[in-house]
Amino acid sequence: SIEKWVFDEKQAEVIFALEDDIPIGFALYFLSFSTYLGNVNMHLEDLFIDPEYRGNGYGKALLKELAKIVLERGYGRFEWTCLSWNQPSIDFYESIGAKQKDWNVFHFTGDELRNFVDE
């Protein structure tokens, strides 16, 4: 569960966006490592703003807070992935100056992972 990996195992961190002390969004991130940079990176796994609060700057504010953490802690890079069909998010990220890189994401999950190990 998310709670286990964030609070017990401390493998990810979360920051929240609040309006009048009510949580209306969050950003969940974890650290990765780049041998190319020789440094730790922040990988944003999830950025979520409740739909009724979108368009009010909360997503940008969360990203700025994360960027500050990257700078303060001396990480090498701030990165995330976005689904190729999610044009509203792509437009948002590009509007704030983020750049798409030429990476293809590969992964194994569930049966694919087990089949690969067992072959």
C-alpha positions as CSV (number, residue, x, y, z in Angstrom):
1,S,0.0,0.0,0.0
2,I,1.0,3.6,-0.4
3,E,1.1,4.1,3.3
4,K,3.6,1.3,3.8
5,W,6.1,2.7,1.2
6,V,5.7,6.3,2.2
7,F,5.4,6.1,6.0
8,D,6.9,2.8,7.1
9,E,9.6,2.1,4.5
10,K,10.2,5.8,3.7
11,Q,10.8,5.1,0.0
12,A,8.7,8.0,-1.2
13,E,7.7,11.4,0.0
14,V,4.5,13.4,-0.4
15,I,3.6,17.1,-0.3
16,F,0.1,18.4,-0.2
17,A,-1.7,21.4,-1.6
18,L,-4.2,22.9,0.9
19,E,-7.0,25.4,0.6
20,D,-8.3,26.6,3.9
21,D,-6.5,23.7,5.6
22,I,-8.3,21.2,3.3
23,P,-6.1,18.9,1.1
24,I,-7.0,19.5,-2.5
25,G,-4.0,17.9,-4.2
26,F,-0.7,16.2,-3.7
27,A,2.7,15.3,-5.3
28,L,4.3,12.0,-4.6
29,Y,8.0,11.5,-5.5
30,F,10.9,9.3,-4.9
31,L,14.6,9.3,-5.5
32,S,16.4,7.7,-8.5
33,F,20.1,7.8,-9.4
34,S,21.8,8.9,-12.7
35,T,25.1,7.3,-13.5
36,Y,25.4,9.9,-16.3
37,L,25.1,12.8,-13.8
38,G,26.6,10.9,-10.8
39,N,23.9,12.2,-8.7
40,V,20.5,11.6,-7.1
41,N,17.4,12.7,-9.0
42,M,13.9,13.5,-7.9
43,H,11.3,11.4,-9.8
44,L,7.8,12.8,-9.6
45,E,5.5,9.8,-9.7
46,D,2.1,11.5,-9.3
47,L,0.8,15.0,-9.4
48,F,-2.9,15.3,-8.6
49,I,-5.2,18.3,-8.1
50,D,-8.9,17.7,-7.3
51,P,-10.7,18.6,-10.6
52,E,-12.7,21.4,-9.1
53,Y,-9.5,23.2,-8.1
54,R,-7.6,22.8,-11.3
55,G,-6.7,25.9,-13.2
56,N,-5.9,27.9,-10.1
57,G,-2.2,27.5,-9.9
58,Y,-2.0,24.6,-7.4
59,G,-0.2,22.2,-9.8
60,K,2.4,24.8,-10.7
61,A,2.8,25.7,-7.0
62,L,3.5,22.0,-6.1
63,L,6.0,21.7,-8.9
64,K,7.8,24.9,-7.7
65,E,8.0,23.4,-4.2
66,L,9.5,20.2,-5.6
67,A,11.9,22.2,-7.7
68,K,13.0,24.1,-4.5
69,I,13.6,20.8,-2.8
70,V,15.7,19.6,-5.7
71,L,17.9,22.7,-5.5
72,E,18.1,22.8,-1.7
73,R,19.2,19.1,-1.5
74,G,21.6,19.4,-4.5
75,Y,19.9,16.7,-6.6
76,G,20.9,16.4,-10.2
77,R,17.6,16.4,-12.0
78,F,13.9,16.8,-11.5
79,E,12.0,14.4,-13.8
80,W,8.6,12.8,-14.4
81,T,6.8,10.9,-17.1
82,C,3.5,11.7,-18.7
83,L,1.2,9.4,-20.7
84,S,1.6,10.2,-24.4
85,W,-2.1,10.7,-24.9
86,N,-2.5,13.2,-21.9
87,Q,-2.3,16.3,-24.0
88,P,-3.7,18.7,-21.3
89,S,-0.9,17.7,-19.0
90,I,1.7,17.8,-21.8
91,D,0.5,21.3,-22.7
92,F,0.7,22.4,-19.0
93,Y,4.3,21.0,-18.6
94,E,5.5,22.7,-21.7
95,S,3.8,26.0,-20.7
96,I,6.0,26.1,-17.6
97,G,9.2,25.4,-19.5
98,A,9.6,21.7,-19.0
99,K,11.1,19.8,-21.9
100,Q,10.3,16.3,-23.2
101,K,13.3,14.1,-23.6
102,D,13.9,11.2,-26.1
103,W,13.3,8.4,-23.6
104,N,11.1,5.4,-24.1
105,V,9.8,3.9,-20.9
106,F,9.8,0.1,-20.5
107,H,8.4,-1.9,-17.6
108,F,7.4,-5.3,-16.4
109,T,4.4,-5.9,-14.1
110,G,2.5,-8.9,-12.8
111,D,2.5,-11.9,-15.0
112,E,5.0,-10.3,-17.5
113,L,7.5,-10.0,-14.7
114,R,6.9,-13.5,-13.4
115,N,7.1,-14.9,-16.9
116,F,10.4,-13.2,-17.5
117,V,11.9,-14.4,-14.3
118,D,10.7,-18.0,-14.9
119,E,11.7,-18.4,-18.6
